[in-house]
Amino acid sequence: MAQLLETKPVLSTDVPVFQPGKYNPSEIDTSSSPSPPPKPVLIYAPSEPGNYPVLLFFHGFLSSNRYYSDLLKFTSSHGFIVVAPQLYNLNPLNPMNLFHLGGCEELKFAVEVASWLKVGLRPPVLPGDVIANLEKVALAGHSRGGKTAFTIALGVGCRSPETPKCTQTFSALIGIDPVAGVKGPFGITNITQPEILTHDFDMSIPVTVIGTGLGPESKVKGLFPACAPEGLNHKDFFNKCRPPCAHFVAEKYGHTDIFNDDSQLDIIGKADCLACVNNKGPRGPMRRCVGGIVVAFLNYYFHDEKEDFMTIVNDPNVAPVKLDEVEFNI
């Protein structure tokens, strides 16, 4: 059932999670690690001493972890260590070779990075007074990375290549416009392996799914595939989740509207944005909206700070962008 609490009307500026947090995030260099990560990682951690929960974030298909740096730094500023691996190399001179990287290979790399957290998130990678709380680790991902996060949480693997066993446990799961495959011209559907939407989502951790209203739309109907097609997108992931689970949909925004601004994207990132139907306005409000929901959700379950999350659930108008669908099942 949906949980509703008494809240007074507030402006988005009055909800702290939609503004940068009180911490100063720094980018962490892993070159001095005696146990280097299996894949390159982008890490942001508060500069201030403390014991911080961890968010492990997976990028989308044909995307760089750097495209999300504004969103990741925003999240870290609220008191989280954010780890975002680059699961494969992006070569703007030969992007077609990336289409040969299947979901099983990507899952294998993602699990290896997840298992690395226990040996990697410690000094000398992290300063001695900045501690990663590995009892409170959340999985998150965007697009196909969202599907990868769900796959790891479900413990689903592949035989070829064989998925290694993940040694890290997780306490929460976030899918940001997750996608399980592509619907191409002539009704051809390509499901990313492993096919997790055929599995029961029998998870004991809380889940939040954030979707976009423009993701299912195609730039040229019948010719170009939608970036988050109906039947394989956020609605299908949420509908399979068991409580506690929440669902937020920004109807007027598109699949890549959480990316950094155009000036910070390379040629592949700009091509990604051109391939999707997106909002014509600035991306900043959407990044703040997604970041705020992520922070409020994690504060709810990691710190028992429920007010901001329930304020968004009860009155979606407080968000920086219009949320047309909000559901919270407990």
Secondary structure as a PSIPRED ss2 file (coil, helix, strand):
# PSIPRED VFORMAT (PSIPRED V4.0)

   1 M C   1.000  0.000  0.000
   2 A E   0.000  0.000  1.000
   3 Q C   1.000  0.000  0.000
   4 L C   1.000  0.000  0.000
   5 L C   1.000  0.000  0.000
   6 E C   1.000  0.000  0.000
   7 T C   1.000  0.000  0.000
   8 K C   1.000  0.000  0.000
   9 P C   1.000  0.000  0.000
  10 V C   1.000  0.000  0.000
  11 L C   1.000  0.000  0.000
  12 S H   0.000  1.000  0.000
  13 T H   0.000  1.000  0.000
  14 D H   0.000  1.000  0.000
  15 V C   1.000  0.000  0.000
  16 P H   0.000  1.000  0.000
  17 V H   0.000  1.000  0.000
  18 F H   0.000  1.000  0.000
  19 Q C   1.000  0.000  0.000
  20 P C   1.000  0.000  0.000
  21 G C   1.000  0.000  0.000
  22 K C   1.000  0.000  0.000
  23 Y C   1.000  0.000  0.000
  24 N C   1.000  0.000  0.000
  25 P E   0.000  0.000  1.000
  26 S E   0.000  0.000  1.000
  27 E E   0.000  0.000  1.000
  28 I E   0.000  0.000  1.000
  29 D C   1.000  0.000  0.000
  30 T C   1.000  0.000  0.000
  31 S C   1.000  0.000  0.000
  32 S C   1.000  0.000  0.000
  33 S C   1.000  0.000  0.000
  34 P C   1.000  0.000  0.000
  35 S C   1.000  0.000  0.000
  36 P C   1.000  0.000  0.000
  37 P C   1.000  0.000  0.000
  38 P C   1.000  0.000  0.000
  39 K C   1.000  0.000  0.000
  40 P C   1.000  0.000  0.000
  41 V E   0.000  0.000  1.000
  42 L E   0.000  0.000  1.000
  43 I E   0.000  0.000  1.000
  44 Y E   0.000  0.000  1.000
  45 A E   0.000  0.000  1.000
  46 P E   0.000  0.000  1.000
  47 S C   1.000  0.000  0.000
  48 E C   1.000  0.000  0.000
  49 P C   1.000  0.000  0.000
  50 G E   0.000  0.000  1.000
  51 N E   0.000  0.000  1.000
  52 Y E   0.000  0.000  1.000
  53 P E   0.000  0.000  1.000
  54 V E   0.000  0.000  1.000
  55 L E   0.000  0.000  1.000
  56 L E   0.000  0.000  1.000
  57 F E   0.000  0.000  1.000
  58 F E   0.000  0.000  1.000
  59 H C   1.000  0.000  0.000
  60 G C   1.000  0.000  0.000
  61 F C   1.000  0.000  0.000
  62 L C   1.000  0.000  0.000
  63 S C   1.000  0.000  0.000
  64 S C   1.000  0.000  0.000
  65 N H   0.000  1.000  0.000
  66 R H   0.000  1.000  0.000
  67 Y H   0.000  1.000  0.000
  68 Y H   0.000  1.000  0.000
  69 S H   0.000  1.000  0.000
  70 D H   0.000  1.000  0.000
  71 L H   0.000  1.000  0.000
  72 L H   0.000  1.000  0.000
  73 K H   0.000  1.000  0.000
  74 F H   0.000  1.000  0.000
  75 T H   0.000  1.000  0.000
  76 S H   0.000  1.000  0.000
  77 S C   1.000  0.000  0.000
  78 H C   1.000  0.000  0.000
  79 G C   1.000  0.000  0.000
  80 F C   1.000  0.000  0.000
  81 I E   0.000  0.000  1.000
  82 V E   0.000  0.000  1.000
  83 V E   0.000  0.000  1.000
  84 A E   0.000  0.000  1.000
  85 P E   0.000  0.000  1.000
  86 Q C   1.000  0.000  0.000
  87 L C   1.000  0.000  0.000
  88 Y C   1.000  0.000  0.000
  89 N C   1.000  0.000  0.000
  90 L C   1.000  0.000  0.000
  91 N C   1.000  0.000  0.000
  92 P C   1.000  0.000  0.000
  93 L C   1.000  0.000  0.000
  94 N C   1.000  0.000  0.000
  95 P H   0.000  1.000  0.000
  96 M H   0.000  1.000  0.000
  97 N H   0.000  1.000  0.000
  98 L H   0.000  1.000  0.000
  99 F H   0.000  1.000  0.000
 100 H H   0.000  1.000  0.000
 101 L C   1.000  0.000  0.000
 102 G C   1.000  0.000  0.000
 103 G H   0.000  1.000  0.000
 104 C H   0.000  1.000  0.000
 105 E H   0.000  1.000  0.000
 106 E H   0.000  1.000  0.000
 107 L H   0.000  1.000  0.000
 108 K H   0.000  1.000  0.000
 109 F H   0.000  1.000  0.000
 110 A H   0.000  1.000  0.000
 111 V H   0.000  1.000  0.000
 112 E H   0.000  1.000  0.000
 113 V H   0.000  1.000  0.000
 114 A H   0.000  1.000  0.000
 115 S H   0.000  1.000  0.000
 116 W H   0.000  1.000  0.000
 117 L H   0.000  1.000  0.000
 118 K H   0.000  1.000  0.000
 119 V H   0.000  1.000  0.000
 120 G H   0.000  1.000  0.000
 121 L C   1.000  0.000  0.000
 122 R C   1.000  0.000  0.000
 123 P C   1.000  0.000  0.000
 124 P C   1.000  0.000  0.000
 125 V C   1.000  0.000  0.000
 126 L C   1.000  0.000  0.000
 127 P C   1.000  0.000  0.000
 128 G C   1.000  0.000  0.000
 129 D C   1.000  0.000  0.000
 130 V E   0.000  0.000  1.000
 131 I E   0.000  0.000  1.000
 132 A E   0.000  0.000  1.000
 133 N E   0.000  0.000  1.000
 134 L E   0.000  0.000  1.000
 135 E E   0.000  0.000  1.000
 136 K E   0.000  0.000  1.000
 137 V E   0.000  0.000  1.000
 138 A E   0.000  0.000  1.000
 139 L E   0.000  0.000  1.000
 140 A E   0.000  0.000  1.000
 141 G E   0.000  0.000  1.000
 142 H E   0.000  0.000  1.000
 143 S C   1.000  0.000  0.000
 144 R H   0.000  1.000  0.000
 145 G H   0.000  1.000  0.000
 146 G H   0.000  1.000  0.000
 147 K H   0.000  1.000  0.000
 148 T H   0.000  1.000  0.000
 149 A H   0.000  1.000  0.000
 150 F H   0.000  1.000  0.000
 151 T H   0.000  1.000  0.000
 152 I H   0.000  1.000  0.000
 153 A H   0.000  1.000  0.000
 154 L H   0.000  1.000  0.000
 155 G C   1.000  0.000  0.000
 156 V C   1.000  0.000  0.000
 157 G C   1.000  0.000  0.000
 158 C C   1.000  0.000  0.000
 159 R E   0.000  0.000  1.000
 160 S C   1.000  0.000  0.000
 161 P C   1.000  0.000  0.000
 162 E E   0.000  0.000  1.000
 163 T C   1.000  0.000  0.000
 164 P C   1.000  0.000  0.000
 165 K C   1.000  0.000  0.000
 166 C C   1.000  0.000  0.000
 167 T C   1.000  0.000  0.000
 168 Q C   1.000  0.000  0.000
 169 T C   1.000  0.000  0.000
 170 F C   1.000  0.000  0.000
 171 S C   1.000  0.000  0.000
 172 A E   0.000  0.000  1.000
 173 L E   0.000  0.000  1.000
 174 I E   0.000  0.000  1.000
 175 G E   0.000  0.000  1.000
 176 I E   0.000  0.000  1.000
 177 D C   1.000  0.000  0.000
 178 P C   1.000  0.000  0.000
 179 V C   1.000  0.000  0.000
 180 A C   1.000  0.000  0.000
 181 G E   0.000  0.000  1.000
 182 V E   0.000  0.000  1.000
 183 K E   0.000  0.000  1.000
 184 G C   1.000  0.000  0.000
 185 P H   0.000  1.000  0.000
 186 F H   0.000  1.000  0.000
 187 G H   0.000  1.000  0.000
 188 I C   1.000  0.000  0.000
 189 T E   0.000  0.000  1.000
 190 N E   0.000  0.000  1.000
 191 I E   0.000  0.000  1.000
 192 T C   1.000  0.000  0.000
 193 Q C   1.000  0.000  0.000
 194 P C   1.000  0.000  0.000
 195 E C   1.000  0.000  0.000
 196 I H   0.000  1.000  0.000
 197 L H   0.000  1.000  0.000
 198 T H   0.000  1.000  0.000
 199 H C   1.000  0.000  0.000
 200 D C   1.000  0.000  0.000
 201 F C   1.000  0.000  0.000
 202 D C   1.000  0.000  0.000
 203 M C   1.000  0.000  0.000
 204 S C   1.000  0.000  0.000
 205 I C   1.000  0.000  0.000
 206 P C   1.000  0.000  0.000
 207 V E   0.000  0.000  1.000
 208 T E   0.000  0.000  1.000
 209 V E   0.000  0.000  1.000
 210 I E   0.000  0.000  1.000
 211 G E   0.000  0.000  1.000
 212 T E   0.000  0.000  1.000
 213 G C   1.000  0.000  0.000
 214 L C   1.000  0.000  0.000
 215 G C   1.000  0.000  0.000
 216 P C   1.000  0.000  0.000
 217 E C   1.000  0.000  0.000
 218 S C   1.000  0.000  0.000
 219 K C   1.000  0.000  0.000
 220 V C   1.000  0.000  0.000
 221 K C   1.000  0.000  0.000
 222 G C   1.000  0.000  0.000
 223 L C   1.000  0.000  0.000
 224 F C   1.000  0.000  0.000
 225 P C   1.000  0.000  0.000
 226 A C   1.000  0.000  0.000
 227 C C   1.000  0.000  0.000
 228 A C   1.000  0.000  0.000
 229 P C   1.000  0.000  0.000
 230 E C   1.000  0.000  0.000
 231 G C   1.000  0.000  0.000
 232 L C   1.000  0.000  0.000
 233 N C   1.000  0.000  0.000
 234 H H   0.000  1.000  0.000
 235 K H   0.000  1.000  0.000
 236 D H   0.000  1.000  0.000
 237 F H   0.000  1.000  0.000
 238 F H   0.000  1.000  0.000
 239 N H   0.000  1.000  0.000
 240 K H   0.000  1.000  0.000
 241 C C   1.000  0.000  0.000
 242 R C   1.000  0.000  0.000
 243 P C   1.000  0.000  0.000
 244 P C   1.000  0.000  0.000
 245 C E   0.000  0.000  1.000
 246 A E   0.000  0.000  1.000
 247 H E   0.000  0.000  1.000
 248 F E   0.000  0.000  1.000
 249 V E   0.000  0.000  1.000
 250 A E   0.000  0.000  1.000
 251 E C   1.000  0.000  0.000
 252 K C   1.000  0.000  0.000
 253 Y C   1.000  0.000  0.000
 254 G C   1.000  0.000  0.000
 255 H C   1.000  0.000  0.000
 256 T C   1.000  0.000  0.000
 257 D C   1.000  0.000  0.000
 258 I C   1.000  0.000  0.000
 259 F C   1.000  0.000  0.000
 260 N C   1.000  0.000  0.000
 261 D C   1.000  0.000  0.000
 262 D H   0.000  1.000  0.000
 263 S H   0.000  1.000  0.000
 264 Q H   0.000  1.000  0.000
 265 L C   1.000  0.000  0.000
 266 D C   1.000  0.000  0.000
 267 I H   0.000  1.000  0.000
 268 I H   0.000  1.000  0.000
 269 G H   0.000  1.000  0.000
 270 K H   0.000  1.000  0.000
 271 A H   0.000  1.000  0.000
 272 D H   0.000  1.000  0.000
 273 C H   0.000  1.000  0.000
 274 L H   0.000  1.000  0.000
 275 A H   0.000  1.000  0.000
 276 C C   1.000  0.000  0.000
 277 V C   1.000  0.000  0.000
 278 N C   1.000  0.000  0.000
 279 N C   1.000  0.000  0.000
 280 K C   1.000  0.000  0.000
 281 G C   1.000  0.000  0.000
 282 P C   1.000  0.000  0.000
 283 R C   1.000  0.000  0.000
 284 G H   0.000  1.000  0.000
 285 P H   0.000  1.000  0.000
 286 M H   0.000  1.000  0.000
 287 R H   0.000  1.000  0.000
 288 R H   0.000  1.000  0.000
 289 C H   0.000  1.000  0.000
 290 V H   0.000  1.000  0.000
 291 G H   0.000  1.000  0.000
 292 G H   0.000  1.000  0.000
 293 I H   0.000  1.000  0.000
 294 V H   0.000  1.000  0.000
 295 V H   0.000  1.000  0.000
 296 A H   0.000  1.000  0.000
 297 F H   0.000  1.000  0.000
 298 L H   0.000  1.000  0.000
 299 N H   0.000  1.000  0.000
 300 Y H   0.000  1.000  0.000
 301 Y H   0.000  1.000  0.000
 302 F H   0.000  1.000  0.000
 303 H C   1.000  0.000  0.000
 304 D C   1.000  0.000  0.000
 305 E C   1.000  0.000  0.000
 306 K C   1.000  0.000  0.000
 307 E H   0.000  1.000  0.000
 308 D H   0.000  1.000  0.000
 309 F H   0.000  1.000  0.000
 310 M H   0.000  1.000  0.000
 311 T H   0.000  1.000  0.000
 312 I H   0.000  1.000  0.000
 313 V H   0.000  1.000  0.000
 314 N H   0.000  1.000  0.000
 315 D C   1.000  0.000  0.000
 316 P H   0.000  1.000  0.000
 317 N H   0.000  1.000  0.000
 318 V H   0.000  1.000  0.000
 319 A C   1.000  0.000  0.000
 320 P C   1.000  0.000  0.000
 321 V C   1.000  0.000  0.000
 322 K C   1.000  0.000  0.000
 323 L C   1.000  0.000  0.000
 324 D C   1.000  0.000  0.000
 325 E E   0.000  0.000  1.000
 326 V E   0.000  0.000  1.000
 327 E E   0.000  0.000  1.000
 328 F E   0.000  0.000  1.000
 329 N E   0.000  0.000  1.000
 330 I C   1.000  0.000  0.000
